[in-house]
Amino acid sequence: MNNTGILCFRKHKNTQGWLDLASQEMTGHRAELLRMILVRTAIEQDSTGGLFGRLFGSGNGRHTSIGNTKVYSVRMPTVDITLIKNAATAKHMGISEWANNAIETWFQGFHPFYEKREQDPEGWLTDYTQKFLATFAEIQQVYAGKDITKVV
């Protein structure tokens, strides 16, 4: 893969089960979901500063401890890695701390779908996957149309 790199960060071990469950219907499974969570959060942070700015604060958020964590790595385009690194830097955070917060924020949106699984045992995951992919595509499209001269 040309123009790709690997982004590594630490996250609590218990997260792996949630990521695996949520990504079952995605082509690239956990790696694809992680890439989309991180890119989406970086785009939303860069584009609005609103909700995510309040959630992430000025950089004194949750700290990732070394114990009981797992190292995650995701291969993605270097442009996405740069976007994520810039988002972390803008919040005065390291990549692991920023990614930790991004995944925690994602989980807050995923958990309500999971809680409804008993009401719709066959379709809840499909519903979640379709909505997540559609939202991600929309956010990317809006960001791609953004005037990049204002970003610099």
FENBELDA-V966979 format. One record per residue. N is the residue number from 1. RES is the residue in three letters. PHI is phi in whole degrees, 0 to 359 (* if undefined). Layout:
n:res:phi
N:RES:PHI
N:RES:PHI
This chain:
n:res:phi
1:MET:*
2:ASN:280
3:ASN:56
4:THR:236
5:GLY:213
6:ILE:241
7:LEU:257
8:CYS:243
9:PHE:201
10:ARG:256
11:LYS:210
12:HIS:305
13:LYS:302
14:ASN:298
15:THR:293
16:GLN:303
17:GLY:298
18:TRP:294
19:LEU:295
20:ASP:296
21:LEU:296
22:ALA:292
23:SER:259
24:GLN:305
25:GLU:263
26:MET:264
27:THR:303
28:GLY:266
29:HIS:51
30:ARG:301
31:ALA:298
32:GLU:294
33:LEU:298
34:LEU:300
35:ARG:301
36:MET:292
37:ILE:300
38:LEU:292
39:VAL:294
40:ARG:300
41:THR:297
42:ALA:296
43:ILE:296
44:GLU:295
45:GLN:295
46:ASP:290
47:SER:281
48:THR:242
49:GLY:71
50:GLY:289
51:LEU:303
52:PHE:290
53:GLY:299
54:ARG:289
55:LEU:294
56:PHE:272
57:GLY:60
58:SER:262
59:GLY:118
60:ASN:258
61:GLY:273
62:ARG:291
63:HIS:260
64:THR:271
65:SER:279
66:ILE:285
67:GLY:291
68:ASN:58
69:THR:242
70:LYS:234
71:VAL:272
72:TYR:255
73:SER:224
74:VAL:226
75:ARG:276
76:MET:206
77:PRO:302
78:THR:299
79:VAL:296
80:ASP:290
81:ILE:298
82:THR:297
83:LEU:301
84:ILE:292
85:LYS:298
86:ASN:295
87:ALA:296
88:ALA:296
89:THR:297
90:ALA:298
91:LYS:262
92:HIS:58
93:MET:234
94:GLY:280
95:ILE:301
96:SER:298
97:GLU:295
98:TRP:295
99:ALA:296
100:ASN:303
101:ASN:295
102:ALA:298
103:ILE:288
104:GLU:298
105:THR:294
106:TRP:301
107:PHE:300
108:GLN:300
109:GLY:277
110:PHE:281
111:HIS:303
112:PRO:300
113:PHE:295
114:TYR:297
115:GLU:294
116:LYS:272
117:ARG:298
118:GLU:288
119:GLN:284
120:ASP:220
121:PRO:298
122:GLU:271
123:GLY:244
124:TRP:296
125:LEU:289
126:THR:298
127:ASP:299
128:TYR:299
129:THR:300
130:GLN:298
131:LYS:293
132:PHE:296
133:LEU:295
134:ALA:295
135:THR:296
136:PHE:299
137:ALA:298
138:GLU:295
139:ILE:297
140:GLN:297
141:GLN:295
142:VAL:296
143:TYR:294
144:ALA:296
145:GLY:274
146:LYS:293
147:ASP:287
148:ILE:288
149:THR:293
150:LYS:278
151:VAL:288
152:VAL:293
